[in-house]
């Protein structure tokens, strides 16, 4: 009887999927048990993902949140469907899964109830998605990709011909017309996924970089590679400059002892402020590198501002975060004990620090702050 029931469910799922021309005809269940029609996502670009909380790919939750924060205002949504079919790596209720994801990865994209993505009780949505885009192959240059290929091949030497979902964090990109554009296996680099999202949203790379940049105030400890810092500065010095005067000087601090030393001074002078911030690491918003921009006293600020914008956008395009800081400038220039550190920067006496850019690998994905478009007027 169970086999007959399973067969009937599979037939119904296949018939439902075959009758659909896009994802809008499917209903799914959200994390509080309510039916949701995917019609509510009409005209949006979607990334539909089967996830798990105890998988080697689980850190991709953070990448997904970063993409969501970056492109949400441009019409992008991540739809998360936890699935326990692969190594039993999504245990617990949807409420427990949601609590885990918000506590560990600060996700804000919608999560739906747990589903099956393969087999007799698979979601009709996934029957449709697999019909539209079959298995795309693992990245065999990736350690986990090679491992998954070997594991799947042991079970079935011809597994690659089967369109079934192979593992957690398989992703389907759906266009604004509701049709499947691409399938990304869990080993596909996030840069490739992001490029597909940008194309689906109809934005070019430059505009996407501008609209997705945020001020980052939490960074990973990993210092930025010298080559990337050099690229950022090269983009900065190629910014417009009135009469090509180039009235700025740039100091790129890679010396971690300088970062640590100035921070120790700051901690001694501001103990109460440091105590209020449990995540405090450095006085530069915890960034492992800083770029100090100087101008002649009393002039050059406009050109320096144009330079700074170029550098921040270049950093964004390289997967780095930045924050333009004024507080550290005031501290360093008003604290006598900081003079030895300022001397290391070799700033001429007739110049002053205009601003300091914190630079590093982001450890947060902040949402965009509202912008007041009412301040813009078009004069016909």
C-alpha positions as CSV (number, residue, x, y, z in Angstrom):
1,X,0.0,0.0,0.0
2,X,2.9,2.4,0.9
3,X,4.5,1.7,-2.5
4,X,1.2,2.5,-4.3
5,X,0.8,5.7,-2.3
6,X,4.4,6.8,-3.0
7,X,3.9,6.0,-6.7
8,X,0.7,8.1,-6.8
9,X,2.4,11.0,-5.1
10,X,5.3,10.9,-7.6
11,X,2.8,10.8,-10.6
12,X,0.9,13.8,-9.1
13,X,4.1,15.7,-8.6
14,X,5.3,15.0,-12.2
15,X,1.9,16.0,-13.6
16,X,1.8,19.2,-11.6
17,X,5.3,20.1,-12.7
18,X,4.7,19.3,-16.3
19,X,1.7,21.6,-16.4
20,X,3.7,24.6,-15.3
21,X,5.5,27.1,-17.5
22,X,7.1,28.9,-14.7
23,X,7.5,28.8,-10.9
24,X,4.4,31.0,-10.2
25,X,2.0,28.1,-10.3
26,X,3.5,26.4,-7.2
27,X,2.5,26.7,-3.6
28,X,5.0,26.1,-0.8
29,X,4.7,26.1,3.0
30,X,6.4,28.8,5.0
31,X,8.2,28.5,8.4
32,X,4.9,29.0,10.3
33,X,2.9,26.4,8.3
34,X,1.1,28.8,6.0
35,X,0.6,28.1,2.3
36,X,2.4,30.7,0.1
37,X,2.0,31.0,-3.7
38,X,5.2,31.8,-5.5
39,X,3.0,34.2,-7.4
40,X,4.0,36.7,-4.7
41,X,7.5,36.7,-6.1
42,X,6.4,37.6,-9.7
43,X,8.9,39.9,-11.4
44,X,11.6,39.1,-8.9
45,X,14.9,37.3,-9.6
46,X,15.0,34.2,-7.3
47,X,17.7,32.0,-6.0
48,X,16.1,28.8,-4.8
49,X,18.3,26.7,-2.5
50,X,18.0,23.4,-0.6
51,X,20.0,23.9,2.6
52,X,21.2,22.1,5.7
53,X,22.6,23.2,9.0
54,X,25.2,20.5,9.6
55,X,26.9,20.3,6.2
56,X,30.3,21.2,5.0
57,X,28.6,23.8,2.9
58,X,26.6,25.3,5.7
59,X,28.9,28.4,5.8
60,X,27.3,29.3,2.5
61,X,24.4,30.7,4.5
62,X,26.6,33.7,5.1
63,X,27.3,34.0,1.4
64,X,23.6,33.8,0.6
65,X,22.9,36.5,3.1
66,X,25.5,38.7,1.6
67,X,24.0,38.3,-1.8
68,X,20.5,39.0,-0.4
69,X,21.7,42.2,1.4
70,X,23.5,43.3,-1.8
71,X,20.8,42.8,-4.3
72,X,17.4,42.8,-2.5
73,X,16.6,46.4,-3.3
74,X,17.2,45.6,-7.0
75,X,14.5,42.9,-7.0
76,X,16.3,39.8,-5.8
77,X,15.1,37.1,-3.3
78,X,16.7,34.0,-1.8
79,X,14.2,31.2,-1.1
80,X,15.5,28.7,1.4
81,X,14.2,25.2,1.6
82,X,15.9,23.0,4.2
83,X,16.2,19.4,3.3
84,X,17.2,16.4,5.4
85,X,17.8,13.9,2.6
86,X,21.6,14.3,2.3
87,X,23.4,12.7,5.2
88,X,20.6,13.7,7.6
89,X,22.3,17.1,7.9
90,X,19.2,19.2,8.4
91,X,17.7,17.7,11.6
92,X,15.2,19.5,13.8
93,X,12.1,21.5,13.1
94,X,11.9,24.4,10.7
95,X,11.7,26.7,13.8
96,X,14.9,25.2,15.2
97,X,16.6,25.5,11.9
98,X,15.5,29.2,11.6
99,X,16.7,29.9,15.1
100,X,20.1,28.4,14.2
101,X,20.5,30.4,11.0
102,X,19.5,33.7,12.5
103,X,21.8,33.2,15.5
104,X,24.8,32.0,13.5
105,X,24.5,33.7,10.2
106,X,22.1,36.6,10.7
107,X,20.0,35.6,7.8
108,X,17.0,37.8,6.8
109,X,15.9,36.0,3.6
110,X,12.7,33.8,3.8
111,X,13.0,30.2,4.9
112,X,10.3,27.7,4.1
113,X,9.3,24.4,5.7
114,X,11.5,21.3,5.3
115,X,10.9,19.4,2.1
116,X,12.1,16.5,0.0
117,X,13.8,17.4,-3.2
118,X,14.1,13.9,-4.6
119,X,12.0,10.8,-4.5
120,X,8.3,9.9,-4.2
121,X,7.5,12.7,-1.8
122,X,9.6,15.4,-3.4
123,X,8.2,18.9,-3.7
124,X,6.5,19.5,-7.1
125,X,8.5,22.7,-7.3
126,X,11.7,20.7,-7.3
127,X,10.3,18.3,-9.9
128,X,9.8,21.3,-12.1
129,X,13.2,22.8,-11.3
130,X,15.0,19.6,-12.1
131,X,13.1,19.1,-15.3
132,X,14.2,22.6,-16.4
133,X,17.8,22.3,-15.4
134,X,19.6,18.9,-14.9
135,X,22.7,18.2,-13.0
136,X,25.5,20.6,-14.0
137,X,28.6,18.7,-12.6
138,X,30.8,19.3,-9.6
139,X,33.8,21.6,-9.7
140,X,36.5,18.9,-9.7
141,X,39.2,21.5,-8.9
142,X,37.5,22.0,-5.6
143,X,38.4,19.6,-2.8
144,X,34.7,19.1,-1.8
145,X,33.7,18.8,-5.4
146,X,36.1,16.0,-6.0
147,X,34.9,14.3,-2.8
148,X,31.3,14.5,-3.8
149,X,32.1,13.2,-7.3
150,X,33.8,10.1,-5.9
151,X,31.1,9.5,-3.4
152,X,28.3,9.7,-6.0
153,X,30.2,7.6,-8.5
154,X,30.6,4.8,-6.0
155,X,26.8,4.6,-5.7
156,X,26.1,5.1,-9.4
157,X,28.8,5.3,-12.1
158,X,26.3,7.1,-14.3
159,X,25.0,9.5,-11.7
160,X,25.9,12.6,-13.8
161,X,23.1,11.7,-16.3
162,X,20.5,11.8,-13.5
163,X,18.9,15.3,-13.0
164,X,18.3,14.6,-9.3
165,X,19.6,16.9,-6.6
166,X,23.0,15.5,-5.5
167,X,23.7,17.4,-2.3
168,X,22.8,20.3,0.0
169,X,23.1,23.9,-1.3
170,X,22.2,23.2,-4.9
171,X,20.9,26.5,-6.3
172,X,18.5,27.4,-9.1
173,X,18.5,30.9,-10.5
174,X,15.0,31.9,-11.7
175,X,14.5,35.0,-13.9
176,X,11.9,37.7,-13.4
177,X,9.6,35.9,-15.8
178,X,9.6,32.9,-13.4
179,X,11.6,30.6,-15.7
180,X,14.8,28.7,-14.6
181,X,17.9,30.4,-16.0
182,X,20.7,28.3,-14.4
183,X,21.5,25.6,-11.9
184,X,24.5,25.8,-9.7
185,X,25.9,22.8,-7.8
186,X,27.1,23.4,-4.2
187,X,30.8,23.6,-5.4
188,X,30.1,26.4,-7.9
189,X,32.0,29.5,-6.8
190,X,29.8,32.2,-5.4
191,X,31.4,34.6,-7.8
192,X,29.8,32.7,-10.7
193,X,26.5,32.7,-8.9
194,X,26.7,36.4,-8.3
195,X,27.6,37.0,-12.0
196,X,24.4,35.1,-12.9
197,X,22.3,37.2,-10.5
198,X,23.7,40.4,-11.9
199,X,22.9,39.4,-15.5
200,X,19.4,38.3,-14.5
201,X,18.8,41.6,-12.8
202,X,19.9,43.4,-15.9
203,X,22.7,45.4,-14.2
204,X,26.2,45.8,-15.5
205,X,29.1,45.2,-13.2
206,X,30.0,48.8,-12.5
207,X,26.4,49.8,-11.5
208,X,26.1,46.6,-9.5
209,X,29.3,47.5,-7.6
210,X,28.1,51.0,-6.9
211,X,24.6,50.0,-5.7
212,X,25.9,47.2,-3.6
213,X,28.6,49.0,-1.7
214,X,28.0,49.4,2.1
215,X,30.2,50.8,4.9
216,X,31.6,47.8,6.7
217,X,32.3,48.0,10.4
218,X,33.3,44.4,11.2
219,X,36.1,42.7,9.4
220,X,37.8,39.3,9.4
221,X,41.4,39.2,10.8
222,X,42.9,38.2,7.5
223,X,45.1,41.0,6.1
224,X,44.5,42.1,2.5
225,X,46.9,40.9,-0.1
226,X,49.5,43.5,-1.2
227,X,48.4,43.1,-4.8
228,X,44.8,43.9,-4.0
229,X,45.8,47.0,-2.0
230,X,48.0,48.1,-4.9
231,X,45.1,47.7,-7.3
232,X,42.8,49.8,-5.0
233,X,45.3,52.6,-4.8
234,X,46.0,52.5,-8.5
235,X,42.2,53.0,-9.1
236,X,42.3,55.9,-6.5
237,X,45.1,57.9,-8.1
238,X,43.3,57.6,-11.4
239,X,40.3,59.6,-10.1
240,X,39.6,63.0,-11.6
241,X,41.8,65.8,-10.3
242,X,41.3,69.5,-11.0
243,X,44.0,70.7,-13.5
244,X,45.5,67.3,-12.8
245,X,47.1,68.8,-9.7
246,X,46.8,65.5,-7.7
247,X,47.0,67.4,-4.4
248,X,47.1,64.2,-2.2
249,X,49.5,61.8,-0.6
250,X,48.6,58.2,0.1
251,X,50.0,55.9,2.8
252,X,49.0,52.3,2.8
253,X,49.5,50.6,6.1
254,X,50.3,46.9,5.9
255,X,52.3,46.9,9.1
256,X,50.2,45.1,11.7
257,X,52.4,46.5,14.5
258,X,51.3,50.0,13.5
259,X,47.7,49.0,13.7
260,X,48.2,47.3,17.1
261,X,50.3,50.1,18.5
262,X,47.9,52.9,17.7
263,X,45.0,50.8,19.0
264,X,46.8,50.2,22.3
265,X,47.0,54.0,22.7
266,X,43.4,54.4,21.9
267,X,42.4,51.7,24.4
268,X,44.3,53.5,27.2
269,X,42.7,56.8,26.3
270,X,39.1,55.5,25.8
271,X,38.7,52.5,28.2
272,X,35.0,53.0,28.7
273,X,34.2,53.2,25.0
274,X,36.2,50.0,24.4
275,X,34.4,48.2,27.2
276,X,31.0,49.1,25.6
277,X,32.1,47.3,22.4
278,X,32.5,43.5,23.2
279,X,33.8,42.9,19.6
280,X,36.5,45.6,19.7
281,X,39.8,44.7,18.1
282,X,41.2,47.8,16.5
283,X,40.5,51.5,16.5
284,X,39.9,51.2,12.7
285,X,36.6,49.3,13.0
286,X,38.6,46.1,13.4
287,X,40.0,46.4,9.9
288,X,43.4,44.7,9.3
289,X,44.6,47.4,6.9
290,X,44.1,51.1,6.5
291,X,44.8,53.6,3.7
292,X,45.7,57.1,5.0
293,X,44.9,60.0,2.6
294,X,46.6,63.3,3.1
295,X,46.1,66.7,1.5
296,X,47.9,70.1,1.7
297,X,46.6,72.0,4.7
298,X,43.3,73.8,3.8
299,X,42.9,72.5,0.2
300,X,42.6,69.4,-1.9
301,X,39.6,67.9,-0.1
302,X,37.4,67.6,-3.2
303,X,40.1,65.7,-5.2
304,X,40.8,63.5,-2.1
305,X,37.1,62.7,-1.9
306,X,36.9,61.6,-5.5
307,X,40.0,59.5,-4.9
308,X,38.4,57.8,-1.9
309,X,35.2,56.9,-3.8
310,X,37.3,55.2,-6.5
311,X,39.2,53.2,-3.9
312,X,36.1,52.1,-2.0
313,X,34.4,51.0,-5.2
314,X,37.5,49.2,-6.4
315,X,37.7,47.4,-3.0
316,X,34.0,46.4,-3.4
317,X,34.7,44.9,-6.8
318,X,37.5,42.8,-5.3
319,X,35.2,41.4,-2.5
320,X,36.6,43.7,0.1
321,X,34.8,46.1,2.5
322,X,35.7,49.7,3.4
323,X,34.7,52.4,5.8
324,X,35.7,56.0,5.6
325,X,36.9,57.1,9.1
326,X,37.3,60.5,10.7
327,X,37.5,59.5,14.4
328,X,40.9,57.9,14.2
329,X,42.2,61.0,12.4
330,X,41.1,63.2,15.3
331,X,42.6,60.8,17.8
332,X,46.0,60.4,16.1
333,X,46.4,64.2,15.5
334,X,45.3,65.2,19.0
335,X,47.2,62.6,21.0
336,X,50.9,63.5,21.7
337,X,51.8,59.8,22.3
338,X,50.7,59.0,18.7
339,X,53.5,61.2,17.2
340,X,55.9,58.2,16.7
341,X,53.3,56.4,14.7
342,X,52.5,59.6,12.6
343,X,56.2,60.0,12.0
344,X,56.2,56.5,10.4
345,X,53.8,57.7,7.8
346,X,56.3,60.3,6.6
347,X,53.7,63.1,6.1
348,X,55.2,66.5,5.1
349,X,54.7,69.3,7.6
350,X,52.5,71.3,5.2
351,X,50.1,68.4,4.8
352,X,47.4,66.9,7.0
353,X,45.4,63.7,7.2
354,X,42.1,64.1,5.3
355,X,40.6,60.7,6.1
356,X,41.5,57.1,6.8
357,X,39.9,54.2,4.9
358,X,39.5,50.9,6.8
359,X,40.0,48.0,4.4
360,X,39.5,44.3,4.9
361,X,37.4,41.2,4.2
362,X,33.9,41.9,5.5
363,X,32.6,40.0,8.5
364,X,29.0,41.4,8.2
365,X,26.4,42.0,5.4
366,X,24.6,45.2,6.4
367,X,21.4,46.1,4.6
368,X,21.3,49.3,2.5
369,X,20.4,52.5,4.3
370,X,17.4,54.4,2.8
371,X,18.3,57.2,0.3
372,X,16.1,60.3,-0.1
373,X,15.3,60.5,-3.8
374,X,13.1,63.5,-3.1
375,X,16.3,65.6,-2.9
376,X,16.8,65.0,-6.6
377,X,15.2,67.3,-9.1
378,X,15.4,67.0,-12.9
379,X,15.4,70.4,-14.7
380,X,13.8,69.9,-18.2
